[in-house]
């Protein structure tokens, strides 16, 4: 029950933080959403900030699991897996609002130190998954993938997410075009 309750609090907090942000969300609202007293939240989390960071970490862990399932999908071709991976990144502003907000905070230099650590963890895990995926895929052709290449893909795909959103200010269809160019570039690099 304690882990279930903690998980319930985090899931409720994720919805609130995604909708209203850290500063506008109150613990009273989170408690009311799941019909518990605010004191119950304090039993699991020392502060609203601690709950926020736990919620961000939870969302990052879920994102990593989704990346893993996309990259290990059976019966999918390499380019299809990479296409799905990039689509996942493009949709992060709708599906993973806390990650999106944390990345924005980092870019404008307004993120908390713990927030930076969690996003750093996310990028590291994502890079490890991509490295494993590429190494497994190319095991016959190469012995070991340089750690720089998966990092390059991870960081540039996040950069592509932001540039794609900016590009829609110029052309509405820019999203599909940017994704296509990125996938084609990866295909050339990987073949």
PyMOL commands that place a pseudoatom at each C-alpha (Angstrom):
pseudoatom trace, name=CA, resn=UNK, resi=1, chain=A, elem=C, hetatm=0, pos=[0.000, 0.000, 0.000]
pseudoatom trace, name=CA, resn=UNK, resi=2, chain=A, elem=C, hetatm=0, pos=[2.716, 2.592, 0.782]
pseudoatom trace, name=CA, resn=UNK, resi=3, chain=A, elem=C, hetatm=0, pos=[4.247, 2.282, -2.698]
pseudoatom trace, name=CA, resn=UNK, resi=4, chain=A, elem=C, hetatm=0, pos=[0.787, 2.347, -4.274]
pseudoatom trace, name=CA, resn=UNK, resi=5, chain=A, elem=C, hetatm=0, pos=[-0.071, 5.525, -2.382]
pseudoatom trace, name=CA, resn=UNK, resi=6, chain=A, elem=C, hetatm=0, pos=[3.234, 7.156, -3.342]
pseudoatom trace, name=CA, resn=UNK, resi=7, chain=A, elem=C, hetatm=0, pos=[2.664, 6.192, -6.978]
pseudoatom trace, name=CA, resn=UNK, resi=8, chain=A, elem=C, hetatm=0, pos=[-0.874, 7.567, -6.815]
pseudoatom trace, name=CA, resn=UNK, resi=9, chain=A, elem=C, hetatm=0, pos=[0.440, 10.882, -5.462]
pseudoatom trace, name=CA, resn=UNK, resi=10, chain=A, elem=C, hetatm=0, pos=[3.095, 11.102, -8.193]
pseudoatom trace, name=CA, resn=UNK, resi=11, chain=A, elem=C, hetatm=0, pos=[0.575, 10.370, -10.966]
pseudoatom trace, name=CA, resn=UNK, resi=12, chain=A, elem=C, hetatm=0, pos=[-1.807, 13.001, -9.640]
pseudoatom trace, name=CA, resn=UNK, resi=13, chain=A, elem=C, hetatm=0, pos=[1.039, 15.489, -9.241]
pseudoatom trace, name=CA, resn=UNK, resi=14, chain=A, elem=C, hetatm=0, pos=[2.177, 14.812, -12.814]
pseudoatom trace, name=CA, resn=UNK, resi=15, chain=A, elem=C, hetatm=0, pos=[-1.218, 15.897, -14.144]
pseudoatom trace, name=CA, resn=UNK, resi=16, chain=A, elem=C, hetatm=0, pos=[-1.268, 19.032, -11.993]
pseudoatom trace, name=CA, resn=UNK, resi=17, chain=A, elem=C, hetatm=0, pos=[2.346, 20.036, -12.686]
pseudoatom trace, name=CA, resn=UNK, resi=18, chain=A, elem=C, hetatm=0, pos=[1.846, 19.453, -16.423]
pseudoatom trace, name=CA, resn=UNK, resi=19, chain=A, elem=C, hetatm=0, pos=[-1.282, 21.602, -16.467]
pseudoatom trace, name=CA, resn=UNK, resi=20, chain=A, elem=C, hetatm=0, pos=[-0.332, 24.403, -14.061]
pseudoatom trace, name=CA, resn=UNK, resi=21, chain=A, elem=C, hetatm=0, pos=[3.432, 24.224, -13.535]
pseudoatom trace, name=CA, resn=UNK, resi=22, chain=A, elem=C, hetatm=0, pos=[5.386, 23.990, -10.308]
pseudoatom trace, name=CA, resn=UNK, resi=23, chain=A, elem=C, hetatm=0, pos=[4.577, 27.431, -8.913]
pseudoatom trace, name=CA, resn=UNK, resi=24, chain=A, elem=C, hetatm=0, pos=[0.820, 27.404, -9.561]
pseudoatom trace, name=CA, resn=UNK, resi=25, chain=A, elem=C, hetatm=0, pos=[0.222, 23.844, -8.351]
pseudoatom trace, name=CA, resn=UNK, resi=26, chain=A, elem=C, hetatm=0, pos=[-0.596, 23.380, -4.682]
pseudoatom trace, name=CA, resn=UNK, resi=27, chain=A, elem=C, hetatm=0, pos=[-0.324, 20.279, -2.548]
pseudoatom trace, name=CA, resn=UNK, resi=28, chain=A, elem=C, hetatm=0, pos=[-3.928, 20.895, -1.466]
pseudoatom trace, name=CA, resn=UNK, resi=29, chain=A, elem=C, hetatm=0, pos=[-5.059, 20.454, -5.094]
pseudoatom trace, name=CA, resn=UNK, resi=30, chain=A, elem=C, hetatm=0, pos=[-3.049, 17.263, -5.518]
pseudoatom trace, name=CA, resn=UNK, resi=31, chain=A, elem=C, hetatm=0, pos=[-4.427, 15.876, -2.248]
pseudoatom trace, name=CA, resn=UNK, resi=32, chain=A, elem=C, hetatm=0, pos=[-7.983, 16.824, -3.206]
pseudoatom trace, name=CA, resn=UNK, resi=33, chain=A, elem=C, hetatm=0, pos=[-7.623, 15.128, -6.626]
pseudoatom trace, name=CA, resn=UNK, resi=34, chain=A, elem=C, hetatm=0, pos=[-6.949, 11.762, -4.980]
pseudoatom trace, name=CA, resn=UNK, resi=35, chain=A, elem=C, hetatm=0, pos=[-9.074, 12.335, -1.873]
pseudoatom trace, name=CA, resn=UNK, resi=36, chain=A, elem=C, hetatm=0, pos=[-6.330, 12.287, 0.741]
pseudoatom trace, name=CA, resn=UNK, resi=37, chain=A, elem=C, hetatm=0, pos=[-5.158, 14.792, 3.300]
pseudoatom trace, name=CA, resn=UNK, resi=38, chain=A, elem=C, hetatm=0, pos=[-2.200, 17.031, 2.557]
pseudoatom trace, name=CA, resn=UNK, resi=39, chain=A, elem=C, hetatm=0, pos=[-0.432, 15.459, 5.549]
pseudoatom trace, name=CA, resn=UNK, resi=40, chain=A, elem=C, hetatm=0, pos=[-0.391, 12.153, 3.653]
pseudoatom trace, name=CA, resn=UNK, resi=41, chain=A, elem=C, hetatm=0, pos=[1.642, 13.798, 0.902]
pseudoatom trace, name=CA, resn=UNK, resi=42, chain=A, elem=C, hetatm=0, pos=[4.095, 15.071, 3.528]
pseudoatom trace, name=CA, resn=UNK, resi=43, chain=A, elem=C, hetatm=0, pos=[4.431, 11.505, 4.797]
pseudoatom trace, name=CA, resn=UNK, resi=44, chain=A, elem=C, hetatm=0, pos=[6.036, 10.602, 1.442]
pseudoatom trace, name=CA, resn=UNK, resi=45, chain=A, elem=C, hetatm=0, pos=[7.573, 13.915, 0.337]
pseudoatom trace, name=CA, resn=UNK, resi=46, chain=A, elem=C, hetatm=0, pos=[9.234, 16.605, 2.447]
pseudoatom trace, name=CA, resn=UNK, resi=47, chain=A, elem=C, hetatm=0, pos=[8.130, 19.444, 0.174]
pseudoatom trace, name=CA, resn=UNK, resi=48, chain=A, elem=C, hetatm=0, pos=[6.344, 20.325, -3.034]
pseudoatom trace, name=CA, resn=UNK, resi=49, chain=A, elem=C, hetatm=0, pos=[9.765, 20.659, -4.693]
pseudoatom trace, name=CA, resn=UNK, resi=50, chain=A, elem=C, hetatm=0, pos=[10.709, 17.118, -3.683]
pseudoatom trace, name=CA, resn=UNK, resi=51, chain=A, elem=C, hetatm=0, pos=[7.395, 15.858, -5.085]
pseudoatom trace, name=CA, resn=UNK, resi=52, chain=A, elem=C, hetatm=0, pos=[8.021, 17.772, -8.305]
pseudoatom trace, name=CA, resn=UNK, resi=53, chain=A, elem=C, hetatm=0, pos=[11.484, 16.242, -8.752]
pseudoatom trace, name=CA, resn=UNK, resi=54, chain=A, elem=C, hetatm=0, pos=[10.144, 12.747, -7.979]
pseudoatom trace, name=CA, resn=UNK, resi=55, chain=A, elem=C, hetatm=0, pos=[7.405, 13.330, -10.545]
pseudoatom trace, name=CA, resn=UNK, resi=56, chain=A, elem=C, hetatm=0, pos=[9.888, 14.546, -13.164]
pseudoatom trace, name=CA, resn=UNK, resi=57, chain=A, elem=C, hetatm=0, pos=[12.091, 11.499, -12.511]
pseudoatom trace, name=CA, resn=UNK, resi=58, chain=A, elem=C, hetatm=0, pos=[9.027, 9.229, -12.854]
pseudoatom trace, name=CA, resn=UNK, resi=59, chain=A, elem=C, hetatm=0, pos=[8.117, 10.846, -16.177]
pseudoatom trace, name=CA, resn=UNK, resi=60, chain=A, elem=C, hetatm=0, pos=[11.720, 10.471, -17.401]
pseudoatom trace, name=CA, resn=UNK, resi=61, chain=A, elem=C, hetatm=0, pos=[11.741, 6.788, -16.402]
pseudoatom trace, name=CA, resn=UNK, resi=62, chain=A, elem=C, hetatm=0, pos=[8.499, 6.238, -18.327]
pseudoatom trace, name=CA, resn=UNK, resi=63, chain=A, elem=C, hetatm=0, pos=[9.928, 8.070, -21.332]
pseudoatom trace, name=CA, resn=UNK, resi=64, chain=A, elem=C, hetatm=0, pos=[13.040, 5.861, -21.270]
pseudoatom trace, name=CA, resn=UNK, resi=65, chain=A, elem=C, hetatm=0, pos=[10.840, 2.741, -21.130]
pseudoatom trace, name=CA, resn=UNK, resi=66, chain=A, elem=C, hetatm=0, pos=[8.923, 4.010, -24.152]
pseudoatom trace, name=CA, resn=UNK, resi=67, chain=A, elem=C, hetatm=0, pos=[12.174, 4.687, -26.036]
pseudoatom trace, name=CA, resn=UNK, resi=68, chain=A, elem=C, hetatm=0, pos=[13.320, 1.180, -25.154]
pseudoatom trace, name=CA, resn=UNK, resi=69, chain=A, elem=C, hetatm=0, pos=[10.116, -0.397, -26.474]
pseudoatom trace, name=CA, resn=UNK, resi=70, chain=A, elem=C, hetatm=0, pos=[10.328, 1.659, -29.685]
pseudoatom trace, name=CA, resn=UNK, resi=71, chain=A, elem=C, hetatm=0, pos=[13.946, 0.656, -30.318]
pseudoatom trace, name=CA, resn=UNK, resi=72, chain=A, elem=C, hetatm=0, pos=[13.390, -3.020, -29.504]
pseudoatom trace, name=CA, resn=UNK, resi=73, chain=A, elem=C, hetatm=0, pos=[10.101, -3.446, -31.376]
pseudoatom trace, name=CA, resn=UNK, resi=74, chain=A, elem=C, hetatm=0, pos=[10.043, -6.788, -33.157]
pseudoatom trace, name=CA, resn=UNK, resi=75, chain=A, elem=C, hetatm=0, pos=[9.412, -6.951, -36.895]
pseudoatom trace, name=CA, resn=UNK, resi=76, chain=A, elem=C, hetatm=0, pos=[10.352, -3.301, -37.434]
pseudoatom trace, name=CA, resn=UNK, resi=77, chain=A, elem=C, hetatm=0, pos=[13.059, -2.183, -39.835]
pseudoatom trace, name=CA, resn=UNK, resi=78, chain=A, elem=C, hetatm=0, pos=[15.895, 0.066, -38.625]
pseudoatom trace, name=CA, resn=UNK, resi=79, chain=A, elem=C, hetatm=0, pos=[14.579, 3.187, -40.330]
pseudoatom trace, name=CA, resn=UNK, resi=80, chain=A, elem=C, hetatm=0, pos=[11.051, 2.520, -39.086]
pseudoatom trace, name=CA, resn=UNK, resi=81, chain=A, elem=C, hetatm=0, pos=[12.358, 2.246, -35.515]
pseudoatom trace, name=CA, resn=UNK, resi=82, chain=A, elem=C, hetatm=0, pos=[14.328, 5.476, -35.898]
pseudoatom trace, name=CA, resn=UNK, resi=83, chain=A, elem=C, hetatm=0, pos=[11.272, 7.164, -37.423]
pseudoatom trace, name=CA, resn=UNK, resi=84, chain=A, elem=C, hetatm=0, pos=[9.162, 6.086, -34.435]
pseudoatom trace, name=CA, resn=UNK, resi=85, chain=A, elem=C, hetatm=0, pos=[11.917, 7.250, -32.074]
pseudoatom trace, name=CA, resn=UNK, resi=86, chain=A, elem=C, hetatm=0, pos=[11.996, 10.707, -33.692]
pseudoatom trace, name=CA, resn=UNK, resi=87, chain=A, elem=C, hetatm=0, pos=[8.169, 10.864, -33.658]
pseudoatom trace, name=CA, resn=UNK, resi=88, chain=A, elem=C, hetatm=0, pos=[8.301, 10.160, -29.939]
pseudoatom trace, name=CA, resn=UNK, resi=89, chain=A, elem=C, hetatm=0, pos=[10.664, 13.098, -29.459]
pseudoatom trace, name=CA, resn=UNK, resi=90, chain=A, elem=C, hetatm=0, pos=[8.551, 15.411, -31.612]
pseudoatom trace, name=CA, resn=UNK, resi=91, chain=A, elem=C, hetatm=0, pos=[5.459, 14.652, -29.514]
pseudoatom trace, name=CA, resn=UNK, resi=92, chain=A, elem=C, hetatm=0, pos=[7.179, 15.264, -26.162]
pseudoatom trace, name=CA, resn=UNK, resi=93, chain=A, elem=C, hetatm=0, pos=[5.518, 18.663, -25.678]
pseudoatom trace, name=CA, resn=UNK, resi=94, chain=A, elem=C, hetatm=0, pos=[2.113, 16.943, -25.642]
pseudoatom trace, name=CA, resn=UNK, resi=95, chain=A, elem=C, hetatm=0, pos=[2.974, 13.613, -24.039]
pseudoatom trace, name=CA, resn=UNK, resi=96, chain=A, elem=C, hetatm=0, pos=[5.720, 14.530, -21.554]
pseudoatom trace, name=CA, resn=UNK, resi=97, chain=A, elem=C, hetatm=0, pos=[5.056, 18.087, -20.481]
pseudoatom trace, name=CA, resn=UNK, resi=98, chain=A, elem=C, hetatm=0, pos=[7.366, 17.974, -17.449]
pseudoatom trace, name=CA, resn=UNK, resi=99, chain=A, elem=C, hetatm=0, pos=[10.312, 16.852, -19.565]
pseudoatom trace, name=CA, resn=UNK, resi=100, chain=A, elem=C, hetatm=0, pos=[9.468, 19.527, -22.117]
pseudoatom trace, name=CA, resn=UNK, resi=101, chain=A, elem=C, hetatm=0, pos=[9.261, 22.251, -19.466]
pseudoatom trace, name=CA, resn=UNK, resi=102, chain=A, elem=C, hetatm=0, pos=[12.507, 21.096, -17.849]
pseudoatom trace, name=CA, resn=UNK, resi=103, chain=A, elem=C, hetatm=0, pos=[14.310, 21.244, -21.186]
pseudoatom trace, name=CA, resn=UNK, resi=104, chain=A, elem=C, hetatm=0, pos=[12.940, 24.730, -21.796]
pseudoatom trace, name=CA, resn=UNK, resi=105, chain=A, elem=C, hetatm=0, pos=[13.999, 25.806, -18.297]
pseudoatom trace, name=CA, resn=UNK, resi=106, chain=A, elem=C, hetatm=0, pos=[17.478, 24.481, -18.983]
pseudoatom trace, name=CA, resn=UNK, resi=107, chain=A, elem=C, hetatm=0, pos=[17.702, 26.351, -22.294]
pseudoatom trace, name=CA, resn=UNK, resi=108, chain=A, elem=C, hetatm=0, pos=[16.765, 29.654, -20.662]
pseudoatom trace, name=CA, resn=UNK, resi=109, chain=A, elem=C, hetatm=0, pos=[19.024, 28.916, -17.687]
pseudoatom trace, name=CA, resn=UNK, resi=110, chain=A, elem=C, hetatm=0, pos=[16.183, 28.777, -15.148]
pseudoatom trace, name=CA, resn=UNK, resi=111, chain=A, elem=C, hetatm=0, pos=[16.357, 25.144, -14.089]
pseudoatom trace, name=CA, resn=UNK, resi=112, chain=A, elem=C, hetatm=0, pos=[17.028, 23.850, -10.605]
pseudoatom trace, name=CA, resn=UNK, resi=113, chain=A, elem=C, hetatm=0, pos=[20.209, 21.869, -9.991]
pseudoatom trace, name=CA, resn=UNK, resi=114, chain=A, elem=C, hetatm=0, pos=[18.213, 18.709, -9.242]
pseudoatom trace, name=CA, resn=UNK, resi=115, chain=A, elem=C, hetatm=0, pos=[16.196, 19.253, -12.422]
pseudoatom trace, name=CA, resn=UNK, resi=116, chain=A, elem=C, hetatm=0, pos=[19.467, 19.413, -14.415]
pseudoatom trace, name=CA, resn=UNK, resi=117, chain=A, elem=C, hetatm=0, pos=[20.610, 16.167, -12.793]
pseudoatom trace, name=CA, resn=UNK, resi=118, chain=A, elem=C, hetatm=0, pos=[17.371, 14.397, -13.737]
pseudoatom trace, name=CA, resn=UNK, resi=119, chain=A, elem=C, hetatm=0, pos=[17.519, 15.637, -17.345]
pseudoatom trace, name=CA, resn=UNK, resi=120, chain=A, elem=C, hetatm=0, pos=[21.200, 14.631, -17.446]
pseudoatom trace, name=CA, resn=UNK, resi=121, chain=A, elem=C, hetatm=0, pos=[20.153, 11.159, -16.280]
pseudoatom trace, name=CA, resn=UNK, resi=122, chain=A, elem=C, hetatm=0, pos=[17.506, 11.049, -19.033]
pseudoatom trace, name=CA, resn=UNK, resi=123, chain=A, elem=C, hetatm=0, pos=[20.018, 11.979, -21.741]
pseudoatom trace, name=CA, resn=UNK, resi=124, chain=A, elem=C, hetatm=0, pos=[22.558, 9.457, -20.436]
pseudoatom trace, name=CA, resn=UNK, resi=125, chain=A, elem=C, hetatm=0, pos=[20.010, 6.609, -20.356]
pseudoatom trace, name=CA, resn=UNK, resi=126, chain=A, elem=C, hetatm=0, pos=[18.680, 7.528, -23.779]
pseudoatom trace, name=CA, resn=UNK, resi=127, chain=A, elem=C, hetatm=0, pos=[22.234, 7.564, -25.181]
pseudoatom trace, name=CA, resn=UNK, resi=128, chain=A, elem=C, hetatm=0, pos=[22.944, 4.154, -23.624]
pseudoatom trace, name=CA, resn=UNK, resi=129, chain=A, elem=C, hetatm=0, pos=[19.778, 2.697, -25.183]
pseudoatom trace, name=CA, resn=UNK, resi=130, chain=A, elem=C, hetatm=0, pos=[20.602, 4.125, -28.585]
pseudoatom trace, name=CA, resn=UNK, resi=131, chain=A, elem=C, hetatm=0, pos=[24.186, 2.862, -28.385]
pseudoatom trace, name=CA, resn=UNK, resi=132, chain=A, elem=C, hetatm=0, pos=[22.966, -0.632, -27.471]
pseudoatom trace, name=CA, resn=UNK, resi=133, chain=A, elem=C, hetatm=0, pos=[20.387, -0.512, -30.272]
pseudoatom trace, name=CA, resn=UNK, resi=134, chain=A, elem=C, hetatm=0, pos=[22.956, 0.537, -32.896]
pseudoatom trace, name=CA, resn=UNK, resi=135, chain=A, elem=C, hetatm=0, pos=[25.562, -1.940, -31.644]
pseudoatom trace, name=CA, resn=UNK, resi=136, chain=A, elem=C, hetatm=0, pos=[23.031, -4.793, -31.806]
pseudoatom trace, name=CA, resn=UNK, resi=137, chain=A, elem=C, hetatm=0, pos=[21.830, -3.742, -35.240]
pseudoatom trace, name=CA, resn=UNK, resi=138, chain=A, elem=C, hetatm=0, pos=[25.310, -3.434, -36.701]
pseudoatom trace, name=CA, resn=UNK, resi=139, chain=A, elem=C, hetatm=0, pos=[26.976, -6.292, -34.821]
pseudoatom trace, name=CA, resn=UNK, resi=140, chain=A, elem=C, hetatm=0, pos=[27.993, -7.992, -38.078]
pseudoatom trace, name=CA, resn=UNK, resi=141, chain=A, elem=C, hetatm=0, pos=[29.486, -4.872, -39.641]
pseudoatom trace, name=CA, resn=UNK, resi=142, chain=A, elem=C, hetatm=0, pos=[31.234, -3.192, -36.750]
pseudoatom trace, name=CA, resn=UNK, resi=143, chain=A, elem=C, hetatm=0, pos=[32.557, -4.311, -33.417]
pseudoatom trace, name=CA, resn=UNK, resi=144, chain=A, elem=C, hetatm=0, pos=[31.739, -1.284, -31.288]
pseudoatom trace, name=CA, resn=UNK, resi=145, chain=A, elem=C, hetatm=0, pos=[29.872, 1.948, -31.855]
pseudoatom trace, name=CA, resn=UNK, resi=146, chain=A, elem=C, hetatm=0, pos=[31.704, 5.056, -30.712]
pseudoatom trace, name=CA, resn=UNK, resi=147, chain=A, elem=C, hetatm=0, pos=[29.947, 6.613, -27.726]
pseudoatom trace, name=CA, resn=UNK, resi=148, chain=A, elem=C, hetatm=0, pos=[30.036, 9.933, -29.571]
pseudoatom trace, name=CA, resn=UNK, resi=149, chain=A, elem=C, hetatm=0, pos=[27.637, 8.790, -32.320]
pseudoatom trace, name=CA, resn=UNK, resi=150, chain=A, elem=C, hetatm=0, pos=[24.631, 7.817, -30.145]
pseudoatom trace, name=CA, resn=UNK, resi=151, chain=A, elem=C, hetatm=0, pos=[25.182, 11.005, -28.116]
pseudoatom trace, name=CA, resn=UNK, resi=152, chain=A, elem=C, hetatm=0, pos=[25.199, 12.946, -31.389]
pseudoatom trace, name=CA, resn=UNK, resi=153, chain=A, elem=C, hetatm=0, pos=[21.858, 11.395, -32.391]
pseudoatom trace, name=CA, resn=UNK, resi=154, chain=A, elem=C, hetatm=0, pos=[20.249, 11.957, -28.972]
pseudoatom trace, name=CA, resn=UNK, resi=155, chain=A, elem=C, hetatm=0, pos=[21.319, 15.586, -28.662]
pseudoatom trace, name=CA, resn=UNK, resi=156, chain=A, elem=C, hetatm=0, pos=[20.535, 16.461, -32.261]
pseudoatom trace, name=CA, resn=UNK, resi=157, chain=A, elem=C, hetatm=0, pos=[17.123, 14.811, -32.096]
pseudoatom trace, name=CA, resn=UNK, resi=158, chain=A, elem=C, hetatm=0, pos=[16.290, 16.982, -29.067]
pseudoatom trace, name=CA, resn=UNK, resi=159, chain=A, elem=C, hetatm=0, pos=[17.656, 19.988, -30.939]
pseudoatom trace, name=CA, resn=UNK, resi=160, chain=A, elem=C, hetatm=0, pos=[15.559, 18.990, -33.928]
pseudoatom trace, name=CA, resn=UNK, resi=161, chain=A, elem=C, hetatm=0, pos=[12.471, 18.973, -31.710]
pseudoatom trace, name=CA, resn=UNK, resi=162, chain=A, elem=C, hetatm=0, pos=[12.997, 22.627, -30.795]
pseudoatom trace, name=CA, resn=UNK, resi=163, chain=A, elem=C, hetatm=0, pos=[14.061, 23.716, -34.282]
pseudoatom trace, name=CA, resn=UNK, resi=164, chain=A, elem=C, hetatm=0, pos=[11.028, 21.943, -35.751]
pseudoatom trace, name=CA, resn=UNK, resi=165, chain=A, elem=C, hetatm=0, pos=[8.712, 23.888, -33.472]
pseudoatom trace, name=CA, resn=UNK, resi=166, chain=A, elem=C, hetatm=0, pos=[10.420, 27.143, -34.446]
pseudoatom trace, name=CA, resn=UNK, resi=167, chain=A, elem=C, hetatm=0, pos=[10.277, 26.142, -38.113]
pseudoatom trace, name=CA, resn=UNK, resi=168, chain=A, elem=C, hetatm=0, pos=[6.484, 25.902, -38.016]
pseudoatom trace, name=CA, resn=UNK, resi=169, chain=A, elem=C, hetatm=0, pos=[6.467, 29.678, -37.579]
pseudoatom trace, name=CA, resn=UNK, resi=170, chain=A, elem=C, hetatm=0, pos=[7.900, 29.900, -41.096]
pseudoatom trace, name=CA, resn=UNK, resi=171, chain=A, elem=C, hetatm=0, pos=[6.077, 26.968, -42.713]
pseudoatom trace, name=CA, resn=UNK, resi=172, chain=A, elem=C, hetatm=0, pos=[3.220, 24.952, -41.235]
pseudoatom trace, name=CA, resn=UNK, resi=173, chain=A, elem=C, hetatm=0, pos=[4.407, 21.689, -42.866]
pseudoatom trace, name=CA, resn=UNK, resi=174, chain=A, elem=C, hetatm=0, pos=[7.967, 22.068, -41.573]
pseudoatom trace, name=CA, resn=UNK, resi=175, chain=A, elem=C, hetatm=0, pos=[7.550, 19.304, -38.941]
pseudoatom trace, name=CA, resn=UNK, resi=176, chain=A, elem=C, hetatm=0, pos=[7.203, 16.468, -41.446]
pseudoatom trace, name=CA, resn=UNK, resi=177, chain=A, elem=C, hetatm=0, pos=[9.962, 17.878, -43.640]
pseudoatom trace, name=CA, resn=UNK, resi=178, chain=A, elem=C, hetatm=0, pos=[12.474, 18.277, -40.791]
pseudoatom trace, name=CA, resn=UNK, resi=179, chain=A, elem=C, hetatm=0, pos=[11.768, 14.768, -39.505]
pseudoatom trace, name=CA, resn=UNK, resi=180, chain=A, elem=C, hetatm=0, pos=[12.160, 13.321, -43.009]
pseudoatom trace, name=CA, resn=UNK, resi=181, chain=A, elem=C, hetatm=0, pos=[15.492, 15.099, -43.532]
pseudoatom trace, name=CA, resn=UNK, resi=182, chain=A, elem=C, hetatm=0, pos=[16.754, 13.921, -40.142]
pseudoatom trace, name=CA, resn=UNK, resi=183, chain=A, elem=C, hetatm=0, pos=[15.786, 10.287, -40.822]
pseudoatom trace, name=CA, resn=UNK, resi=184, chain=A, elem=C, hetatm=0, pos=[17.294, 10.407, -44.328]
pseudoatom trace, name=CA, resn=UNK, resi=185, chain=A, elem=C, hetatm=0, pos=[20.526, 11.836, -42.875]
pseudoatom trace, name=CA, resn=UNK, resi=186, chain=A, elem=C, hetatm=0, pos=[20.685, 9.055, -40.290]
pseudoatom trace, name=CA, resn=UNK, resi=187, chain=A, elem=C, hetatm=0, pos=[20.026, 6.479, -42.991]
pseudoatom trace, name=CA, resn=UNK, resi=188, chain=A, elem=C, hetatm=0, pos=[22.964, 7.813, -45.025]
pseudoatom trace, name=CA, resn=UNK, resi=189, chain=A, elem=C, hetatm=0, pos=[25.240, 7.860, -41.970]
pseudoatom trace, name=CA, resn=UNK, resi=190, chain=A, elem=C, hetatm=0, pos=[24.256, 4.345, -40.926]
pseudoatom trace, name=CA, resn=UNK, resi=191, chain=A, elem=C, hetatm=0, pos=[24.620, 2.702, -44.347]
for i in range(1, 191): cmd.bond("trace and resi %d" % i, "trace and resi %d" % (i + 1))
show_as sticks, trace
zoom trace
